[in-house]
Amino acid sequence: MPDSAGVVNDGGRSNDAAFSALIAGSSAEVQQLARSVRDLVFDVLPEAVEVVWPRQRSVGWGTGARKFTEQFAYLMPFTGHVTLGFYHGGELPDPERLLPESGGQQVSGTLSMRSLKITSPEDVRRPALRSLIEASTRHRVPPPRGRAPTGG
């Protein structure tokens, strides 16, 4: 369904029309990387809400459709890689230092955005990347709709 911020997909992994359209102009390699990251996000949080912003050439995932208050990660396809970013990346546990130590401050300084380049399927398979995504789904975003908050 269209939304002022983009195309909202709250129907899960199989609803990939908007995502496919977003990456259609990318090389086969970049498309595969983008799909692999998307699969990983949905593996970690099957009920993730996906929002595709065609004009920004980006996609975000969260527990709701609101970009800065309900979204935890975003992806942007480029010529030879995809960028995976985290809205609160500077606050996430990152023992393998996948994310840079500094990054952008957005929305009146409430976000500590960090991103990393993903250039190969091996990058997506790193356990540390999965751990970052897992942590981001629980950090400063509401619980997924239909799921009660847990203590911790």
VOBA-1610 file (N, C-alpha, C; in pm, whole numbers, padded with zeros to 5 digits, always signed):
BEGIN
Met+00084-00118+00000Met+00000+00000+00000Met+00088+00124+00000Pro+00047+00228-00072Pro+00128+00348-00075Pro+00118+00425+00056Asp+00224+00491+00091Asp+00230+00573+00211Asp+00311+00695+00175Ser+00292+00804+00247Ser+00363+00927+00212Ser+00515+00907+00215Ala+00563+00814+00298Ala+00706+00791+00307Ala+00753+00686+00209Gly+00665+00608+00155Gly+00706+00501+00065Gly+00599+00396+00053Val+00641+00278+00015Val+00552+00166-00003Val+00569+00073+00116Val+00463+00055+00194Val+00469-00025+00316Val+00433-00170+00287Asn+00518-00260+00331Asn+00493-00403+00321Asn+00489-00459+00462Asp+00368-00487+00510Asp+00358-00553+00639Asp+00309-00696+00621Gly+00327-00747+00497Gly+00284-00882+00464Gly+00395-00986+00465Gly+00515-00946+00501Gly+00624-01042+00514Gly+00711-01059+00392Arg+00798-01156+00402Arg+00902-01182+00303Arg+00847-01207+00163Ser+00735-01278+00153Ser+00685-01316+00020Ser+00631-01197-00058Asn+00598-01088+00008Asn+00549-00969-00059Asn+00671-00885-00099Asp+00728-00915-00215Asp+00854-00849-00252Asp+00846-00764-00377Ala+00727-00728-00422Ala+00715-00653-00547Ala+00785-00517-00540Ala+00762-00440-00435Ala+00824-00308-00424Ala+00975-00321-00406Phe+01018-00418-00327Phe+01162-00442-00307Phe+01228-00479-00440Ser+01165-00571-00514Ser+01219-00613-00643Ser+01230-00496-00740Ala+01128-00410-00740Ala+01131-00293-00828Ala+01246-00199-00789Leu+01271-00185-00659Leu+01377-00097-00611Leu+01515-00142-00661Ile+01541-00272-00657Ile+01674-00322-00693Ile+01685-00363-00840Ala+01577-00350-00916Ala+01574-00398-01055Ala+01684-00336-01142Gly+01722-00213-01117Gly+01824-00148-01199Gly+01967-00181-01157Ser+01983-00260-01053Ser+02116-00296-01004Ser+02169-00419-01076Ser+02299-00440-01067Ser+02360-00559-01126Ser+02306-00684-01056Ala+02322-00797-01120Ala+02277-00924-01062Ala+02345-00949-00928Glu+02472-00913-00917Glu+02545-00934-00792Glu+02489-00848-00679Val+02461-00723-00708Val+02406-00634-00606Val+02264-00676-00570Gln+02187-00719-00669Gln+02053-00769-00639Gln+02060-00889-00545Gln+02154-00979-00568Gln+02167-01096-00481Gln+02209-01056-00340Leu+02301-00962-00328Leu+02340-00913-00196Leu+02220-00851-00123Ala+02144-00768-00195Ala+02028-00703-00134Ala+01926-00808-00088Arg+01902-00907-00172Arg+01807-01013-00134Arg+01858-01094-00015Ser+01988-01117-00009Ser+02045-01192+00102Ser+02031-01115+00234Val+02054-00984+00229Val+02036-00903+00349Val+01888-00904+00390Arg+01800-00886+00292Arg+01656-00889+00321Arg+01617-01022+00385Asp+01665-01131+00329Asp+01635-01264+00386Asp+01684-01273+00530Leu+01803-01221+00556Leu+01857-01224+00692Leu+01769-01145+00788Val+01727-01026+00746Val+01638-00945+00832Val+01511-01023+00863Phe+01450-01083+00762Phe+01325-01157+00785Phe+01350-01287+00861Asp+01469-01345+00851Asp+01503-01461+00935Asp+01508-01419+01082Val+01568-01304+01108Val+01581-01255+01246Val+01445-01210+01300Leu+01367-01138+01219Leu+01239-01085+01263Leu+01135-01108+01153Pro+01072-01226+01152Pro+00977-01258+01045Pro+00862-01158+01031Glu+00825-01093+01140Glu+00715-00997+01135Glu+00761-00854+01107Ala+00882-00839+01056Ala+00933-00706+01024Ala+00841-00636+00924Val+00829-00506+00941Val+00757-00421+00846Val+00863-00359+00756Glu+00842-00374+00627Glu+00937-00324+00527Glu+00877-00200+00460Val+00957-00097+00445Val+00912+00023+00374Val+01014+00053+00264Val+00965+00060+00142Val+01050+00089+00026Val+01025+00235-00014Trp+01133+00310-00024Trp+01128+00449-00067Trp+01191+00457-00207Pro+01110+00447-00312Pro+01166+00448-00448Pro+01247+00573-00480Arg+01203+00690-00439Arg+01276+00813-00471Arg+01411+00819-00402Gln+01420+00764-00281Gln+01545+00763-00207Gln+01631+00642-00242Arg+01575+00552-00320Arg+01642+00425-00354Arg+01689+00353-00228Ser+01596+00339-00133Ser+01629+00271-00009Ser+01511+00190+00040Val+01541+00101+00132Val+01438+00020+00198Val+01472+00017+00346Gly+01371+00022+00429Gly+01391+00016+00573Gly+01309-00096+00634Trp+01357-00144+00748Trp+01284-00249+00819Trp+01265-00206+00963Gly+01151-00243+01019Gly+01123-00209+01156Gly+01008-00289+01212Thr+00960-00242+01324Thr+00844-00305+01388Thr+00717-00230+01351Gly+00733-00124+01276Gly+00625-00043+01223Gly+00680+00036+01106Ala+00597+00119+01047Ala+00636+00189+00925Ala+00706+00323+00947Arg+00705+00376+01067Arg+00764+00508+01091Arg+00917+00499+01088Lys+00974+00580+01002Lys+01117+00571+00971Lys+01208+00585+01092Phe+01193+00687+01172Phe+01291+00711+01278Phe+01249+00658+01414Thr+01123+00624+01432Thr+01079+00578+01563Thr+01046+00429+01568Glu+01021+00368+01452Glu+00987+00226+01450Glu+01081+00143+01363Gln+01164+00209+01284Gln+01256+00137+01196Gln+01390+00118+01265Phe+01453+00003+01242Phe+01583-00024+01304Phe+01696-00031+01204Ala+01667-00061+01077Ala+01774-00077+00978Ala+01725-00032+00841Tyr+01820-00001+00754Tyr+01788+00038+00617Tyr+01895-00017+00523Leu+01860-00026+00396Leu+01952-00076+00294Leu+01943+00015+00173Met+02060+00039+00112Met+02066+00115-00012Met+02156+00041-00110Pro+02107+00014-00232Pro+02191-00051-00332Pro+02279+00052-00404Phe+02402+00013-00429Phe+02496+00096-00504Phe+02553+00012-00619Thr+02649+00064-00691Thr+02702-00004-00809Thr+02765-00139-00776Gly+02853-00143-00675Gly+02924-00267-00646Gly+02899-00324-00508His+02804-00266-00435His+02778-00312-00299His+02640-00266-00254Val+02598-00311-00138Val+02483-00253-00071Val+02532-00197+00062Thr+02467-00092+00106Thr+02495-00037+00237Thr+02382-00077+00329Leu+02418-00134+00443Leu+02322-00167+00547Leu+02348-00073+00663Gly+02247+00002+00700Gly+02262+00098+00807Gly+02168+00069+00923Phe+02206+00121+01038Phe+02128+00105+01160Phe+02104+00243+01219Tyr+01977+00274+01245Tyr+01942+00406+01297Tyr+02007+00436+01432His+02026+00333+01514His+02091+00350+01645His+02219+00267+01651Gly+02288+00258+01541Gly+02406+00173+01531Gly+02516+00205+01629Gly+02531+00332+01664Gly+02635+00371+01758Gly+02608+00325+01900Glu+02487+00275+01925Glu+02449+00228+02058Glu+02442+00076+02066Leu+02465+00009+01955Leu+02451-00137+01952Leu+02580-00206+01996Pro+02568-00322+02059Pro+02689-00400+02088Pro+02751-00446+01956Asp+02878-00419+01938Asp+02946-00449+01812Asp+03089-00494+01842Pro+03104-00610+01909Pro+03239-00652+01950Pro+03336-00675+01835Glu+03286-00707+01716Glu+03375-00728+01601Glu+03396-00601+01520Arg+03341-00492+01568Arg+03359-00360+01507Arg+03327-00357+01358Leu+03211-00408+01325Leu+03165-00401+01186Leu+03127-00258+01148Leu+03077-00184+01246Leu+03031-00047+01221Leu+03141+00053+01256Pro+03145+00166+01187Pro+03242+00270+01223Pro+03210+00327+01361Glu+03311+00381+01427Glu+03291+00436+01561Glu+03215+00567+01560Ser+03217+00639+01449Ser+03140+00763+01441Ser+03051+00759+01319Gly+02951+00845+01321Gly+02857+00848+01210Gly+02765+00967+01223Gly+02657+00963+01150Gly+02564+01075+01146Gly+02476+01085+01269Gln+02444+01208+01303Gln+02343+01237+01405Gln+02225+01298+01331Gln+02111+01240+01346Gln+01994+01286+01275Gln+01881+01313+01372Val+01775+01375+01325Val+01654+01401+01401Val+01688+01462+01537Ser+01737+01581+01535Ser+01772+01655+01657Ser+01872+01580+01745Gly+01958+01502+01683Gly+02061+01432+01758Gly+02015+01308+01831Thr+01893+01258+01801Thr+01843+01141+01873Thr+01887+01009+01811Leu+01944+01013+01693Leu+01988+00890+01628Leu+02140+00888+01616Ser+02199+00774+01640Ser+02343+00756+01621Ser+02362+00658+01506Met+02338+00707+01387Met+02336+00622+01268Met+02475+00572+01233Arg+02480+00444+01195Arg+02603+00382+01149Arg+02567+00289+01034Ser+02659+00273+00940Ser+02633+00183+00827Ser+02760+00111+00786Leu+02741+00002+00713Leu+02855-00073+00662Leu+02827-00116+00519Lys+02935-00132+00444Lys+02926-00181+00307Lys+02926-00333+00310Ile+02838-00390+00230Ile+02834-00535+00212Ile+02868-00560+00066Thr+02979-00630+00046Thr+03031-00649-00090Thr+03031-00794-00137Ser+03001-00888-00045Ser+03007-01029-00083Ser+02906-01110-00001Pro+02868-01226-00052Pro+02778-01314+00025Pro+02838-01352+00161Glu+02970-01361+00168Glu+03035-01394+00295Glu+03008-01286+00400Asp+03002-01160+00357Asp+02972-01051+00450Asp+02836-01073+00516Val+02740-01119+00438Val+02604-01140+00490Val+02599-01258+00586Arg+02684-01355+00564Arg+02683-01477+00647Arg+02759-01461+00780Arg+02823-01348+00802Arg+02898-01329+00928Arg+02803-01334+01047Pro+02834-01417+01146Pro+02751-01420+01267Pro+02741-01283+01335Ala+02846-01203+01326Ala+02845-01071+01388Ala+02740-00980+01324Leu+02716-00996+01194Leu+02613-00916+01127Leu+02476-00957+01178Arg+02453-01086+01187Arg+02325-01134+01241Arg+02305-01081+01383Ser+02409-01081+01463Ser+02399-01031+01600Ser+02362-00882+01603Leu+02420-00804+01512Leu+02385-00661+01503Leu+02238-00644+01469Ile+02191-00720+01372Ile+02050-00709+01333Ile+01961-00751+01450Glu+01996-00860+01517Glu+01917-00904+01632Glu+01910-00795+01738Ala+02024-00737+01771Ala+02026-00632+01873Ala+01945-00511+01829Ser+01952-00476+01701Ser+01882-00357+01652Ser+01730-00373+01658Thr+01682-00497+01648Thr+01536-00519+01651Thr+01478-00497+01790Arg+01564-00491+01889Arg+01519-00474+02028Arg+01561-00342+02089His+01632-00259+02013His+01688-00136+02069His+01613-00012+02019Arg+01544+00053+02109Arg+01476+00180+02081Arg+01366+00171+01975Val+01312+00053+01953Val+01194+00039+01867Val+01088-00033+01949Pro+00961-00004+01921Pro+00856-00076+01993Pro+00857-00224+01953Pro+00797-00309+02035Pro+00790-00450+01997Pro+00706-00466+01871Pro+00726-00575+01797Pro+00643-00598+01679Pro+00495-00599+01717Arg+00413-00553+01629Arg+00269-00549+01655Arg+00220-00690+01683Gly+00135-00701+01783Gly+00082-00832+01818Gly+00169-00907+01916Arg+00281-00850+01952Arg+00370-00916+02048Arg+00387-00824+02170Ala+00366-00880+02286Ala+00379-00802+02409Ala+00526-00774+02438Pro+00556-00659+02498Pro+00695-00631+02534Pro+00747-00733+02635Thr+00877-00763+02624Thr+00939-00853+02720Thr+01028-00772+02812Gly+01047-00819+02931Gly+01137-00749+03023Gly+01280-00769+02983Gly+01357-00665+02969Gly+01498-00683+02939Gly+01539-00604+02829
//
